Amino acid sequence: VQLVESGGGLAHDGGSLTLSCAASGFTFSNYAMHWARQAPGKGLEWVAGIVGDGTNTRLADSVKGRFTISRDNAKNMLYLQMNSLKPEDTAVYYCGFPTTERGSPTMTWGQGTQVTVSS
């Protein structure tokens, strides 16, 4: 199983970035996928989720109206379009999906991609 995020970088306040997540090693279309982020000195914050067939999405209140989550099951790719970025969006962004470990539900996350928004 491998999740590789890309597309992070530096953006100005009000700018845009698109994050990508390349998935491999599992049947991608069978799983809901999620984006989460971790700002410096803070815990992991869930950002967005999308069901396996892409027909339903949910966003955290902090990003509603600014971020869009999407997926391409033919390419095993997950995306996060981020518009109207704010300095408080600065964080490491992770893609992940629900799995089990020793019979207990957990999440598998990628290595993350840094997003920095300057004011």
Backbone hydrogen bonds, N-H to C=O, Kabsch-Sander energy under -0.5 kcal/mol:
donor,donor_aa,acceptor,acceptor_aa,energy
2,Q,24,S,-2.7
4,V,22,A,-2.1
5,E,3,L,-0.5
6,S,20,S,-2.3
9,G,114,Q,-0.8
11,A,116,T,-2.7
13,D,118,S,-1.9
14,G,85,L,-3.6
15,G,12,H,-2.8
17,L,82,M,-2.2
19,L,80,L,-2.8
20,S,6,S,-2.7
21,C,78,L,-2.2
22,A,4,V,-2.6
23,A,21,C,-0.6
23,A,76,N,-2.6
24,S,2,Q,-2.0
28,F,26,F,-1.5
30,N,27,T,-1.9
31,Y,28,F,-1.8
33,M,50,I,-2.5
34,H,96,G,-2.6
35,W,48,A,-2.7
36,A,94,Y,-2.5
37,R,45,E,-2.8
38,Q,92,V,-2.2
39,A,43,G,-0.5
42,K,39,A,-2.4
45,E,37,R,-3.5
47,V,35,W,-2.9
48,A,35,W,-1.9
49,G,58,R,-2.4
50,I,33,M,-2.4
51,V,56,N,-2.3
54,G,51,V,-1.5
58,R,49,G,-2.2
60,A,47,V,-2.8
63,V,60,A,-1.8
64,K,60,A,-1.0
66,R,63,V,-2.2
67,F,63,V,-2.3
68,T,81,Q,-2.3
70,S,79,Y,-1.6
72,D,77,M,-2.7
75,K,72,D,-1.0
76,N,72,D,-0.7
77,M,72,D,-2.0
78,L,21,C,-2.2
79,Y,70,S,-3.1
80,L,19,L,-2.2
81,Q,68,T,-3.0
82,M,17,L,-3.2
82,M,80,L,-0.6
83,N,66,R,-2.1
83,N,81,Q,-0.6
84,S,14,G,-0.6
85,L,15,G,-2.5
89,D,86,K,-2.4
90,T,87,P,-1.8
91,A,115,V,-2.0
92,V,38,Q,-2.3
93,Y,91,A,-0.5
93,Y,113,T,-3.0
94,Y,36,A,-3.2
96,G,34,H,-2.2
97,F,108,T,-1.7
99,T,106,T,-2.6
101,E,104,S,-3.0
104,S,101,E,-1.8
106,T,99,T,-2.9
108,T,97,F,-2.7
109,W,107,M,-0.5
110,G,95,C,-2.1
111,Q,3,L,-0.7
113,T,93,Y,-1.9
115,V,91,A,-2.8
116,T,9,G,-2.8
118,S,11,A,-2.7
118,S,116,T,-0.6
